Amino acid sequence: QVHLVESEGGSVQAGGSLRLSCVVSGNAYSRYCMGWFRQAPGKDREGVASIDSYGRVKYADSVKDRFTISKDNAKSPLYLQMDSLKPEDTAMYYCAIDSAWVWGGRTCGLGVGAMDVWGKGTLVTISP
């Protein structure tokens, strides 16, 4: 069984940077689809960025050109480098896996419903 543990988030001022990591433990397939998601108070959880084992990435429009998702291989942590942070980036951030993606038939995207393994989340707070 796969478990995901996010690194501690943090608090920074607008314009600053943070890097989140997500450690994967348990069975790690050589092929994967993983993503970062976030949920602000009073809002639905939304996809931020995803990456698959072929290196294909997707970003939400709101973070494009500011955030970078990366993962070197199946056993390495998943990272999210966040630059030029804005107060509206304040949220709980979660990493997640789409376990069914390895069987083919769909793209690795930003859909919350496609992810079936989740970390517990980490809080990111951006002050004005």
C-alpha positions as CSV (number, residue, x, y, z in Angstrom):
1,Q,0.0,0.0,0.0
2,V,1.3,3.5,-0.9
3,H,1.5,6.3,1.7
4,L,2.2,9.9,1.0
5,V,3.6,12.4,3.4
6,E,4.0,16.0,2.6
7,S,6.7,18.2,4.1
8,E,5.9,21.0,6.4
9,G,4.5,24.0,4.6
10,G,5.2,27.5,5.9
11,S,4.4,31.2,6.0
12,V,6.0,33.7,3.7
13,Q,5.2,37.2,2.4
14,A,3.8,37.8,-1.0
15,G,6.5,37.5,-3.7
16,G,8.4,34.9,-1.7
17,S,9.1,31.2,-2.5
18,L,8.5,27.9,-0.9
19,R,9.2,24.3,-1.9
20,L,7.0,21.4,-0.9
21,S,8.0,17.8,-1.0
22,C,6.0,14.6,-0.8
23,V,7.6,11.3,0.1
24,V,6.1,8.2,-1.3
25,S,6.4,5.0,0.8
26,G,5.2,1.5,0.0
27,N,5.0,0.0,-3.4
28,A,6.1,2.4,-6.0
29,Y,5.4,1.6,-9.6
30,S,7.9,2.6,-12.2
31,R,5.1,4.4,-14.0
32,Y,3.1,7.0,-12.1
33,C,0.8,9.9,-12.2
34,M,1.0,12.3,-9.3
35,G,-0.2,15.7,-8.5
36,W,-0.4,18.6,-6.1
37,F,-3.8,19.9,-5.1
38,R,-4.9,22.7,-2.7
39,Q,-7.9,23.7,-0.8
40,A,-8.5,27.2,0.5
41,P,-10.9,27.9,3.4
42,G,-14.5,27.7,2.1
43,K,-13.5,26.5,-1.4
44,D,-13.4,23.2,-3.2
45,R,-10.2,21.3,-3.6
46,E,-8.5,22.1,-6.9
47,G,-5.7,20.7,-9.0
48,V,-2.5,22.7,-9.0
49,A,0.0,20.6,-11.0
50,S,0.5,17.1,-12.2
51,I,3.3,15.0,-13.6
52,D,3.6,11.5,-15.0
53,S,6.5,9.1,-15.4
54,Y,7.0,10.3,-19.0
55,G,7.7,13.8,-17.6
56,R,4.5,15.3,-18.9
57,V,3.3,18.1,-16.7
58,K,0.1,20.1,-16.4
59,Y,-0.5,23.3,-14.4
60,A,-3.6,25.2,-13.4
61,D,-3.7,28.6,-15.2
62,S,-3.5,30.3,-11.8
63,V,-0.1,28.9,-11.1
64,K,1.4,28.6,-14.6
65,D,4.9,30.2,-14.8
66,R,5.1,30.5,-11.0
67,F,5.0,26.9,-9.8
68,T,7.1,23.9,-11.0
69,I,6.3,20.3,-10.3
70,S,9.1,17.7,-10.5
71,K,9.9,14.1,-9.7
72,D,13.1,12.4,-10.7
73,N,12.0,8.8,-10.7
74,A,9.5,6.4,-9.2
75,K,11.2,6.4,-5.8
76,S,12.1,10.0,-5.5
77,P,10.0,12.6,-3.7
78,L,7.5,14.7,-5.5
79,Y,8.3,18.4,-5.4
80,L,6.4,21.6,-5.9
81,Q,8.5,24.7,-6.2
82,M,6.4,27.8,-5.6
83,D,7.7,31.2,-6.6
84,S,6.1,34.7,-6.8
85,L,3.6,33.6,-4.2
86,K,0.4,35.5,-3.8
87,P,-2.0,35.7,-0.9
88,E,-4.5,33.8,-3.0
89,D,-2.1,30.8,-2.9
90,T,-2.9,30.4,0.8
91,A,-4.4,26.9,1.2
92,M,-3.8,23.4,2.4
93,Y,-1.7,21.6,-0.1
94,Y,-2.0,17.9,-0.8
95,C,-0.1,15.5,-2.9
96,A,-1.9,12.6,-4.5
97,I,-1.6,9.6,-6.8
98,D,-3.8,8.4,-9.6
99,S,-3.2,4.7,-9.2
100,A,-5.5,3.7,-12.1
101,W,-3.5,5.8,-14.5
102,V,-0.9,3.0,-14.9
103,W,-3.5,0.8,-16.6
104,G,-3.9,3.4,-19.5
105,G,-6.9,5.0,-21.0
106,R,-6.6,8.5,-19.6
107,T,-4.3,11.4,-19.3
108,C,-2.6,12.4,-16.1
109,G,-4.4,15.6,-15.2
110,L,-5.7,17.9,-12.5
111,G,-9.0,16.2,-11.7
112,V,-9.5,15.7,-8.0
113,G,-11.8,12.7,-8.6
114,A,-9.1,10.8,-10.5
115,M,-6.8,10.7,-7.5
116,D,-7.2,7.9,-5.1
117,V,-4.3,8.1,-2.7
118,W,-3.8,11.3,-0.7
119,G,-1.4,12.8,1.8
120,K,-2.7,14.5,4.9
121,G,-1.9,18.0,3.6
122,T,0.3,20.8,4.6
123,L,-0.6,24.4,5.2
124,V,0.8,27.3,3.1
125,T,0.1,30.8,4.2
126,I,1.0,33.9,2.2
127,S,0.7,37.3,3.8
128,P,0.3,40.5,1.8
